[in-house]
Amino acid sequence: MKYSKHLMLSASWCRALGAAVFACLGLTLNLAAQQTEPADEDLTPADEAVVKLDVFTVEGTAGQSYGASNLASATRLNTPAENVPQSISVMNANLLRDIGAYDFDTSIRYTPGLTARQNGPDVGILRGFIVGNRHRNGFFMPRYETDTANVDRIEVIKGPSASIAGNSESGGLVNVVTKRPQFQQANSITGTIGSYGFMRAVVDSTGALTDDGRMAYRLIASGTESDTYRDEDHLSKFAIYPSLLWNITEKTSLLVEVDYLKGNIPPGFGAVFFAPVDPGAPFATTLPAGVTPKVQTGQWAPLSLNTSGEPGMHWSHDVALLFTTLTHRFTDTLSVRQAVLAFDFKEDHYWATVDNTLYFDTNGNLMARRGMFDQQIDTTGYRLQGDIAYKQEFADNKFGVVFLAGYDYSDTKDRNTYAAGTLEPINLVNPSYGLPPITALAPAGDQSSTSGSVGLFANTQISALQDRVILTAGLRRDYNRAGSVENHLTNTKVERAKTPTIESPLYGLTVKPTSWLTLYGVHSEAGAAKSTIQIYPGIPVNDPRQILTTIEPVTTNNEFGAKMSFFDGNFSLNIAKFEIVQSDFVRPQTDFSAPGGSYRIIDQGTTADGFEIEWAGDLTKQLMVFGGYTHMETKVPAVRPGGLDGEIRGVPDHKLQLFVRYDLIDRKDRGVSFRGGMVYETSAWGIAQNTYRVPGATRYDAGVDFRLNDWTISATIENITDVIFPQAAIAAGSNTVDGPRAGYVSVSRKF
């Protein structure tokens, strides 16, 4: 069989999705039978609970099709976007729907400063730096696989924001806002088919559970099945997201959410760039004397090549998560929130690794050496996080203060088991899969670990002259709790002491000279606890070849910009100038000549200096736009041969992103819309040592929507010109790219 038995989810997810569909339909019919026509607002019964939206929650943006007037990621409170002294991009529900976002990559395709990277669960590159951690409704989450069916909007804060969010990485943070239960009954079913056998179905049902309007439910289920453009690759996901909102009183609410996902995603990198033959350069392609190459270097390998996959290889995920949030409003000015998260994540990752030094064999074929790994990770734990918020205005709203303080506490247990072996070298133009390995898989590691963290944070905004001048300040203090690492192969255990406390401050100023213009400046920092790392992660810590070093990462960001609002607030234009400096940055490098096949480089003073322009909203009643332009100048000290300074690999100097929708017909009972997207980027360094560049490219996408009453039919073509569009250039054998030309057709109905 092409895929291992436990990954054959086609039948299982179809059965489960079918059950979910019937459950939603049954629940909908039952609730509909109990409901009458909704009363006019002024006829609401006096005894019906009227619940005020809490200070923490943001739901939708009236009027503006794309973007958002309010957001919560930067302050953890429902805050007008112009009051936040940071650059923030929002992909709201309208934009995600129009893009046809079926995964994280497509969701962020047109977001300025953010680029997808496919080799991990929902990983991106933000302002030149990898962003692996994410937040869910403002709360830090361990990295895990998700599905977009439950995503209402994505908020991206540019630059380090550890003062309020914690665990913020150098480029910024990504906050996913999930769909909440609604009290008005609404149901939808969407089915999509596309290239490479793509099939996807999504069911979404929400409504009131009780007649008094205090309890509402939401049930979302999705299933996705597809091959891909790569050999030996398969995607399979089933996810279900039930949630319950209970307004216990008009001041107290409880939100309970459950996430369950089971699936297989493609196991790793799949794009190879033929590095040039450059004797003496790091990781240059080698050409033996007297050999005539059968292929030219300086170009991409066929996209169907899969250096990470072999028959039976996979990356399966089993995710279970329980998230509860209790919110209470003491007064109109004082509120508290407490959240509890329990999680259990399981990964089974069986994949091939490829050496980044390519070579020509004696027959002139371009080859790469490969290893293989089989890794099982079981992560369980819980997080507690709470906030108290005070918001008060004085002197007829001429002055105001917003203050938020909170904490978070985490406890995590991991079990990590892996085996390693060696595969036959692969022909990068005419690959053969399924060859017997040179060395079979053998146990290489088995360890358990315990860890945890504690964080305290506070953030305040003091406003004057009716919000025309706002001072923002924040501070966060973190430390990692004591933990341990136990090696089950050597029967040894190492205790890890509590780390010193680190501080992450933020200072900002916002000035509004006119109603449509906001100027801001901000200084922010993000620190990480001092830790000892292994230079060679592929060998045990007690190996004589191992080198240990201590790092204490610190990132600083200085930014100033302008936020402009036009057309009665329906269109926004933002400009930002920034400089991010990162020290003790750990960068992995695959190298089969190193112990364990890889090593870590520690960079000091890595800098990303650039500016962004972003636009979002309605230019007319018929034309909506989203996108932006980013210019980046980066520096990595002493990274080039001879100790010369270089640039961050994979980061183009210029990138332009644009998405538009035009409503040709927009009536209550029918509609026709056209959609188009474009992404342009210049060339970028293809390797950390800056010895060669990968070419830039321009990709185009297009789509059309037909709406008739409650039915919508959509057709989309991605990458119309079928170009190879780089996402992240890492090294010769380790790159991620957008897919080739593909088409999708979806049908949805609301009822």
Secondary structure, DSSP 8 states (H G I E B T S, - for coil): --S-GGG--HHHHHHHHHHHHHHHHHHHHHHHHH------GGG--TTS------TT-----SS-SSS-SEE-TTTSS-EEGGGSSS-EEEE-HHHHHHHT--SHHHHTTT-TTEEEE-SSTTEEEETTEEE--EEETTEEE------GGGEEEEEEEES--TTTSSS-BTTEEEEEEE----SS-EEEEEEEEEGGGEEEEEEEEEEESSTTS-EEEEEEEEEEEEE-SSTT-EEEEEEEEEEEEEE-SSSEEEEEEEEEEEEE---S--B-B-----TTSTT--B--TT---SS-SSSB--TT--TT--TT-EEEEEEEEEEEEEEEESSSSEEEEEEEEEEEEEEEEEEEEE-S--EE-TTS-EEEEEEEEEEEEEEEEEEEEEEEEEEEEETTTTEEEEEEEEEEEEEEEEEEEEEEEEEEEEESSS---S---SEEEEEEEEEEEEEEEEEEEEEEEEEETTTTEEEEEEEEEEEE--EEEEETTTTEEEEE-----EEEEEEEEEEEEETTEEEEEEEEEEE---EEEES-TTS-TT-TT--EEEE--EEEEEEEEEEEEETTTTEEEEEEEEEEEEESEEEEEE-TTSGGGEEEEEESSEEEEEEEEEEEEESSSSEEEEEEEEEEEEEEEEEETTTEEE--TT--SEEEEEEEEEEEEE-SSEEEEEEEEEEEE--EESSTT-S-EE--EEEEEEEEEEEETTEEEEEEEESTT----EEEEEETTEEEE---SEEEEEEEEE-
